């Protein structure tokens, strides 16, 4: 039997540095993402839901519902304004299976 991948749907499987904030914080992360996205960004205009946040590096895992990828790890700049590409830095993910390099435990930048 394959191990269950760590996902926001199963918070007990998230690495220690990752956590699921309350709904108010999650909505704030979504608003900040939309403020920062320039028109040429892969998430511009996308329907997203914040799912988890890493306290070690402030990355945010977003569930994406209308793109070819289902998840994205985003490093917000917290500028409160539209950025220029490549910011906010984003890693699109087709799924959460396989090696979970983006769900690190805060002990390395790998």
Number of C-alpha atoms within 10 A of each C-alpha: 3 4 7 11 15 16 18 19 11 10 14 11 13 20 16 14 16 24 17 18 14 9 11 8 13 18 15 11 23 17 13 17 25 18 16 22 22 19 13 10 18 16 21 14 12 13 14 20 16 26 25 26 25 23 14 15 14 15 21 25 29 25 20 21 13 12 14 10 14 16 22 25 22 21 19 20 17 13 11 13 14 17 18 13 14 12 16 21 13 18 14 18 18 12 13 16 12 9 8 11 10 16 22 18 18 15 8 8 10 9
